[in-house]
Amino acid sequence: MDASPGASANTSAGNGTVDRRSVLARGAYQHLETGELRVLVPAVLAVICVLGFAANVTAMGVLISNARKSKLSLINALLLNLMLADGLLLAFAVPFKAAAYSRAGWTLGLLVCKTCDWFVHACMAAKSFTVAVLAKACHRYASNPAKQVSIRLKTIAVLLLAVWLLACALPVPHWLFAALQEEGDGLACVQLVPPEARGFASGYAKAYPLLAFCAPLAFALLYFWRAHGRCRRRCSNKAQNLRAQIRSRRLTLTLFGLTMATAAMWLPHWVWWVWTRHGLDSGGPLPPASFALCAQLLMFAISLVNPLIVLALSEEFRESYKGLWRRLTLRKQQPKQQQPKPGPHAPTAPKSPTPRPETSAHLPPPSRPGRGAEEPEKEKNQQQQQQQQQEQEKKEKESPGNKESVVLPDVEQFWHERESGSLTLENDPTPWEHQDPKERKQ
């Protein structure tokens, strides 16, 4: 829509001011007078954008991970849609708002001027409708938590598509009436209403808050209250499944807290909306720019607060978040070398191999402590022991296998007695070696 005809009809030649009735709303008061606010407000929006986007992406990852483990439920799908709307709002609307606040005039072009406010209201309306459907699903679950309700994926997709189509169609007048208006030395993105559309704009200004804010949230609060009442009545009945009762009650409190936070933080924006339209129509005072600025910051902060509320109130979500964090961190860590567990074949501390009896018999006796004159001999004996141990370890390594290197005690005793000459004839297993050749023939 071209803004020049409406601007020329309602702009005076002397100072370039715009008539109050021709401007339905200035898109978020994007022109800040003081230089400090031009730095502070974009910085606050940048913090909200980064932290909120990271929180929503993490929450979406948790929900998708849970959906892979089990069948996707309607409540998880609606929560995923809520986080998706928050992520889209923070990724594609808040950066343009921050850029508009940081400059004295609108320099982002007509396309961004027409689509920015429309996209913001479409995402907020989608969140409002999603909360309403979420309350209905929560009431259905709280009515009978032990019953497994199976909903097909196609039904969930159709429901979410209907929510987004309605949310995108409702704020279409924001896109139609948005235009660039010369103001001072630059341009301003404003809502210019032609004279033939003022009746429609007046009715739309009254109906839009009811359709996008009041009706969905009132519907949600009503069903959450009924679900909470069913949970309280069921807690007195001990015969039913206690685990399902506790889960339904926690789910109801979590979603109820999410709805109350959304309603409380979005309410100042609608107060500013109604006040501005009423002031423009009746010629009364307009709301101050500081109030409009705080109202819009609170509206964007909802996208940061929502995943934090779910994380704080939902124990199941916290456990899923911890599991996802462990999987992400364990993949980054390098695998550590596994150490053998202590046991009979793998001792906790390495021990030096004990010498065999035939080798230990030739070793010198250990010296007694406390004699300074025997220190050289002691060191010499220790060196000899170390050399013998090293030779013994070398022999064991060179052996073909562990089984071949094992010497039985009886065989070892036999060879020791044979070498020392203490073997008797009765115990000699080879007596023919000690007989004469003549005796062998006989």
C-alpha atoms as one frame of an Amber mdcrd trajectory, in Angstrom:
protein
   0.000   0.000   0.000   1.411   3.415  -0.964   1.464   5.927   1.862   1.908
   9.084  -0.188  -1.793   9.829  -0.898  -2.870   9.475   2.687   0.149  11.394
   3.865  -0.433  14.297   1.508  -4.050  14.591   2.570  -3.302  14.660   6.280
   0.071  16.354   6.490   0.486  20.070   6.869   3.078  21.829   4.756   4.572
  23.776   7.622   5.877  21.183  10.046   5.173  17.802   8.417   3.073  16.500
  11.303   0.529  13.720  10.721  -3.134  14.015  11.709  -4.036  11.870  14.740
  -7.041  10.265  13.072  -5.071   9.196   9.981  -2.527   7.266  12.057  -4.145
   4.294  13.781  -0.996   3.225  15.623   2.678   3.865  15.359   4.429   0.531
  15.157   5.836   0.187  18.652   7.147   3.755  18.960  10.333   2.731  17.206
  11.889   6.225  17.318  13.505   6.856  20.698  14.503  10.393  21.575  17.452
   9.829  23.911  20.664   8.205  22.739  20.967   6.008  25.844  17.684   4.251
  25.118  18.800   3.638  21.540  21.600   1.510  22.979  19.871   0.039  26.042
  16.640  -1.144  24.416  18.338  -3.018  21.515  20.734  -4.584  24.050  17.825
  -5.845  26.163  16.102  -7.191  23.056  19.319  -8.921  21.985  19.612 -10.665
  25.379  15.972 -11.775  25.223  16.465 -12.997  21.655  19.610 -15.052  22.312
  18.577 -16.596  25.637  14.989 -17.185  24.566  15.957 -18.796  21.274  18.433
 -21.125  23.011  15.849 -22.084  25.662  13.127 -22.769  23.097  15.403 -24.807
  20.840  16.478 -26.895  23.847  12.860 -27.421  24.891  11.966 -28.460  21.350
  14.866 -30.922  21.372  13.579 -32.459  24.616  10.047 -32.787  23.234  11.257
 -34.318  19.963  13.452 -36.756  21.888  10.488 -37.807  24.018   8.343 -38.210
  20.918  10.914 -40.576  19.409  10.909 -42.768  22.500   7.138 -43.067  22.709
   4.116 -42.177  20.609   3.561 -38.438  20.116   0.744 -37.202  22.339  -1.503
 -34.208  21.720  -0.202 -32.285  24.747   3.434 -32.705  23.701   2.556 -31.669
  20.138   0.839 -28.508  21.395   3.780 -27.674  23.663   6.093 -28.168  20.698
   3.934 -25.797  18.641   4.059 -23.233  21.449   7.868 -23.384  21.569   7.984
 -23.186  17.774   5.948 -19.973  17.784   8.257 -18.475  20.404  11.330 -19.469
  18.409   9.968 -17.978  15.178   9.061 -14.759  16.952  12.539 -14.400  18.441
  14.343 -15.342  15.235  12.428 -13.297  12.627  10.773 -10.385  14.454  12.803
  -9.293  17.471  16.035  -8.562  15.506  14.146  -6.173  13.184  12.518  -4.472
  16.164  15.920  -4.008  17.798  17.307  -2.520  14.577  14.332  -0.138  14.343
  14.839   1.055  17.936  18.535   1.737  17.368  17.971   4.217  14.518  16.357
   7.596  14.251  14.248   6.654  11.204  12.902   3.578   9.494  15.575   2.232
   7.149  14.440  -1.394   6.755  12.180  -0.871   3.753   8.484  -1.181   3.012
   8.414  -5.010   2.997   9.708  -5.276   6.578   7.374  -2.457   7.634   4.358
  -4.357   6.326   5.331  -7.820   7.555   7.034  -7.170  10.921   3.976  -6.225
  13.030   1.794  -8.711  11.150   4.255 -11.528  11.904   4.489 -10.546  15.577
   0.714 -10.612  16.011   0.400 -13.846  14.012   2.869 -15.635  16.308   1.206
 -14.238  19.436  -2.251 -15.260  18.171  -0.950 -18.754  17.383   0.335 -19.014
  20.943  -3.005 -17.851  22.320  -4.993 -20.402  20.296  -2.497 -23.137  21.169
  -2.929 -22.438  24.880  -6.703 -22.713  24.491  -6.469 -26.106  22.765  -3.867
 -27.173  25.323  -6.276 -26.428  28.160  -8.956 -28.562  26.521  -6.499 -31.454
  26.073  -5.337 -31.115  29.684  -8.940 -31.246  30.926  -9.515 -34.346  28.835
  -6.440 -36.009  30.302  -7.284 -34.992  33.874 -10.782 -36.472  33.522  -9.312
 -39.965  33.158  -5.485 -40.063  33.399  -5.355 -43.872  33.382  -7.050 -44.040
  29.975  -4.726 -44.081  26.971  -6.095 -41.684  24.353  -4.682 -42.484  20.917
  -4.689 -39.612  18.433  -3.358 -40.065  14.947  -0.519 -37.925  13.680  -2.682
 -36.738  10.791  -5.273 -35.348  13.228  -2.588 -33.456  15.145  -1.169 -32.005
  11.922  -4.604 -30.820  10.752  -5.289 -29.210  14.133  -1.985 -27.333  14.179
  -2.478 -26.214  10.572  -5.893 -24.804  11.454  -4.398 -22.919  14.405  -1.733
 -21.305  12.240  -4.126 -20.416   9.415  -6.479 -18.669  11.830  -3.570 -16.931
  13.573  -2.146 -15.657  10.266  -5.524 -14.485   8.923  -6.600 -12.569  12.018
  -3.934  -9.790  11.920  -4.111  -9.225   8.143  -5.236  -5.549   8.616  -1.822
  -4.895  10.210  -0.287  -5.800   6.884  -2.836  -3.855   4.825  -2.637  -0.578
   6.749   1.139  -0.551   7.338   2.928   2.145   5.334   5.976   4.394   5.357
   5.316   7.991   6.365   7.669  10.948   6.100   8.287  12.337   9.548  10.913
  14.969  10.174  14.146  14.128   8.375  13.366  10.442   7.785  10.652   7.849
   7.405   8.404   6.180   9.977   6.551   2.878   9.790   2.962   3.652  10.813
  -0.572   2.324  10.400  -2.327   4.570   7.905  -6.107   4.051   7.585  -7.811
   5.487   4.499 -11.075   7.399   5.092 -13.246   4.706   3.501 -11.858   2.038
   5.890 -12.230   3.930   9.163 -15.478   2.170  10.070 -13.879  -1.232   9.547
 -10.779  -0.172  11.468 -12.899   1.022  14.395 -14.774  -2.300  14.586 -11.597
  -4.289  14.114  -9.887  -2.403  16.943 -12.643  -3.563  19.313 -12.985  -7.143
  18.029  -9.328  -8.021  17.619  -8.394  -8.013  21.357 -11.441 -10.148  22.116
 -10.568 -12.736  19.458  -6.802 -12.845  19.974  -6.513 -12.357  23.756  -9.660
 -12.368  25.863 -11.632 -15.298  24.417  -8.802 -17.880  24.074  -7.256 -17.160
  27.477 -10.629 -17.076  29.231 -11.450 -20.428  27.615  -8.086 -21.799  28.756
  -8.449 -20.572  32.344 -11.935 -22.065  32.570 -10.786 -25.521  31.464  -7.687
 -25.413  33.638  -9.877 -24.589  36.644 -12.158 -27.523  35.848  -9.178 -29.834
  35.377  -7.717 -28.728  38.706 -11.065 -29.422  40.391 -11.154 -32.941  38.939
  -7.628 -33.565  40.186  -8.568 -32.466  43.718 -11.646 -34.690  43.802  -9.708
 -37.642  42.496  -6.976 -37.289  45.124  -9.504 -38.282  47.812 -10.140 -41.578
  45.998  -7.262 -43.885  46.949  -8.493 -46.762  44.810  -7.343 -45.160  41.560
  -3.801 -45.099  40.231  -1.822 -42.748  42.459   0.970 -42.232  39.934  -1.458
 -41.121  37.219  -3.157 -38.753  39.681   0.111 -37.075  40.617   1.146 -36.775
  36.978  -2.156 -35.203  35.909  -2.058 -32.747  38.800   1.513 -31.651  38.015
   0.673 -31.293  34.338  -2.360 -29.155  35.153  -0.360 -26.878  37.470   2.439
 -26.506  34.901   0.128 -25.549  32.048  -1.942 -23.310  34.322   1.208 -21.436
  35.392   2.233 -21.101  31.757  -1.159 -19.621  30.851  -1.174 -17.181  33.779
   2.318 -15.926  32.942   1.349 -15.410  29.290  -1.828 -13.523  30.230  -0.078
 -11.303  32.809   2.834 -10.352  30.548   0.677  -9.798  27.464  -1.954  -7.694
  29.232   0.040  -4.367  29.194   0.318  -4.561  25.405  -3.467  -4.787  25.048
  -3.955  -1.959  27.516  -1.708   0.151  25.307  -3.618  -1.073  22.228  -7.067
  -0.094  23.553  -5.821   3.161  25.072  -4.198   4.235  21.797  -7.273   3.477
  19.666  -9.645   5.099  22.129  -7.451   8.184  22.350  -7.177   8.489  18.588
 -10.935   8.104  18.082 -12.054  10.423  20.881  -9.225  12.928  20.729  -8.084
  12.107  24.269  -4.543  11.727  25.589  -2.321   8.989  24.179  -0.314   6.583
  26.396   3.256   7.648  27.147   6.043   6.176  25.031   7.717   4.613  28.084
   4.575   2.575  28.810   4.395   1.377  25.193   8.072   0.424  25.304   7.721
  -1.590  28.547   4.592  -3.285  27.228   6.362  -4.469  24.103   9.440  -5.660
  26.020   7.181  -7.717  28.284   5.407  -9.182  25.265   8.719 -10.341  23.787
   9.926 -11.615  27.179   7.081 -14.168  27.221   9.052 -16.214  24.700  11.938
 -16.426  27.178   9.797 -17.118  30.252   7.662 -19.927  28.781  10.386 -22.630
  28.504  11.773 -21.622  31.907   8.339 -22.099  33.512   7.974 -25.532  31.946
  11.483 -26.449  33.098  10.836 -25.230  36.657   7.420 -26.811  37.182   7.652
 -30.063  35.224   9.738 -32.775  36.881   9.404 -35.048  33.847  10.681 -32.270
  31.590  13.673 -31.703  33.901  14.611 -35.380  33.778  14.330 -35.391  29.989
  16.441 -32.240  29.806  19.151 -33.840  31.978  19.131 -36.947  29.790  19.489
 -34.862  26.630  22.320 -32.849  28.212  24.162 -36.054  29.186  23.895 -37.430
  25.666  25.205 -34.201  24.154  28.109 -33.888  26.597  29.138 -37.557  26.448
  29.465 -37.384  22.673  31.919 -34.509  22.958  34.105 -36.216  25.580  36.832
 -38.555  24.396  36.523 -42.170  25.502  38.715 -42.865  28.494  40.937 -45.922
  28.722  39.276 -48.594  30.753  41.367 -49.734  33.674  41.109 -53.361  34.829
  38.997 -53.873  37.893  40.749 -55.255  40.965  40.358 -59.003  41.249  42.292
 -62.225  41.807  43.859 -62.071  38.333  44.212 -58.265  38.145  45.535 -56.847
  41.432  45.046 -53.211  42.305  48.775 -52.471  42.540  51.579 -54.036  40.504
  53.800 -56.363  42.479  57.318 -57.391  41.697  57.635 -61.049  40.699  59.009
 -63.302  43.428  62.126 -65.244  42.419  62.042 -68.991  42.086  63.394 -71.188
  44.859  66.497 -72.154  42.872  67.329 -68.508  42.270  66.474 -67.286  45.737
  68.691 -69.932  47.287  71.814 -68.274  45.880  70.792 -64.770  46.892  72.650
 -63.218  49.830  70.713 -62.800  53.032  69.089 -59.434  53.523  71.040 -57.025
  55.616  69.745 -55.788  58.918  68.832 -52.142  59.251  70.765 -49.836  61.455
  74.308 -50.712  60.314  76.035 -47.951  58.432  79.063 -50.069  57.489  76.902
 -52.540  55.523  75.388 -49.884  53.240  77.629 -50.659  50.210  76.875 -54.367
  50.510  73.186 -53.634  50.818  73.177 -51.568  47.664  75.125 -54.258  45.832
  72.686 -56.952  46.938  69.734 -54.803  45.822  71.311 -54.310  42.413  71.837
 -58.056  42.051  68.227 -58.720  43.024  67.013 -56.191  40.507  69.145 -57.753
  37.756  67.838 -61.213  38.600  64.269 -59.959  38.605  64.790 -58.290  35.224
  66.258 -61.497  33.788  63.366 -63.491  35.206  60.814 -61.070  33.680  62.619
 -61.301  30.358  62.432 -65.096  30.424  58.730 -64.985  31.240  58.072 -62.601
  28.350  59.975 -64.788  25.920  58.020 -67.874  26.940  55.524 -69.015  24.230
  52.485 -68.864  26.538  51.296 -68.535  30.055  50.510 -72.207  30.295  54.027
 -73.254  29.239  55.696 -70.876  31.704  53.832 -72.363  34.651  55.977 -74.878
  36.575  54.218 -77.364  38.818  55.511 -77.612  42.401  56.250 -81.384  42.210
  58.282 -81.077  39.034  60.141 -78.099  40.416  61.008 -80.029  43.615  62.152
 -83.042  41.553  64.594 -81.030  39.473  65.844 -79.215  42.567  66.562 -82.489
  44.399  68.140 -83.954  41.310  70.526 -81.054  40.888  71.428 -80.964  44.606
  72.002 -84.775  44.776  69.574 -85.330  47.639  67.280 -87.571  45.573  66.962
 -91.083  47.025  66.707 -94.224  44.989  63.254 -95.037  46.235  61.841 -91.717
  45.132  63.827 -91.640  41.897  61.368 -91.796  38.974  64.242 -92.736  36.570
  66.280 -95.398  38.406  67.753 -96.814  35.160  69.942 -93.769  34.813  71.908
 -94.795  37.937  72.286 -98.518  37.006  75.177-100.111  35.173  74.711-101.243
  31.580  75.029-104.881  32.669  72.207-104.573  35.185  70.004-102.979  32.542
  70.496-105.998  30.232  69.565-108.396  32.980
